[in-house]
């Protein structure tokens, strides 16, 4: 694929000033880029990670060094009590919650014959159960916002399939359905709910492993995307210009799926 990548897109203005965002899986890669993008837009950001305190603190430090406000929290978003604690910490620190970005996920690959039920459940819990739990816990503060927004982060394989990824494909496809259901239920509360589905994105993966489908999938633009390009779409969807957009899946994939 071509190495040609455009200059990073930048927004003008401080369109998210006064708003508070909770971003899960925010310690690295796409989640980190989203947290930084929302902070650049003026939002106070709760940077949520599972267990890597140093990585979470590094994102918080980057935001505060630029004059923003941020809070780092650790917890397992697949556990109801941890989700409740995250939302409570957000409200205690900033007094409100306007934006939720459900980015936390685990992936991995395994042929069906080797895929254990425990691994299946772990992926479902983090990629599908957690957004449900967070939506429940954040429902009232989002409704009070008057400009509440939820963005779920999906994945390309939910739409094109992939070998060795039955658990991931099923979870992300379910997240697409959950997004549409929540959009119906939360519209009357003034909360928009959308899904951003990244395609092949250049991220740092444990052990340098690249998923099988990356080699088997091409796109029209001939390159991989960047976390910042995904973050730009999220920033748009939670901002004032997208208040008439809800229940949608926005694909950021260079034309790999249309």
Secondary structure as GFF3:
##gff-version 3
##sequence-region A 1 258
A	DSSP	beta_strand	20	23	.	.	.	ID=ss1
A	DSSP	alpha_helix	29	40	.	.	.	ID=ss2
A	DSSP	beta_strand	44	49	.	.	.	ID=ss3
A	DSSP	alpha_helix	53	65	.	.	.	ID=ss4
A	DSSP	beta_strand	70	74	.	.	.	ID=ss5
A	DSSP	alpha_helix	80	94	.	.	.	ID=ss6
A	DSSP	beta_strand	99	102	.	.	.	ID=ss7
A	DSSP	three_ten_helix	112	114	.	.	.	ID=ss8
A	DSSP	alpha_helix	117	124	.	.	.	ID=ss9
A	DSSP	pi_helix	125	129	.	.	.	ID=ss10
A	DSSP	alpha_helix	130	145	.	.	.	ID=ss11
A	DSSP	beta_strand	149	153	.	.	.	ID=ss12
A	DSSP	alpha_helix	157	160	.	.	.	ID=ss13
A	DSSP	alpha_helix	166	186	.	.	.	ID=ss14
A	DSSP	three_ten_helix	187	189	.	.	.	ID=ss15
A	DSSP	beta_strand	192	198	.	.	.	ID=ss16
A	DSSP	beta_strand	201	202	.	.	.	ID=ss17
A	DSSP	three_ten_helix	206	208	.	.	.	ID=ss18
A	DSSP	alpha_helix	212	216	.	.	.	ID=ss19
A	DSSP	beta_strand	225	226	.	.	.	ID=ss20
A	DSSP	alpha_helix	227	238	.	.	.	ID=ss21
A	DSSP	three_ten_helix	240	242	.	.	.	ID=ss22
A	DSSP	beta_strand	249	252	.	.	.	ID=ss23
###
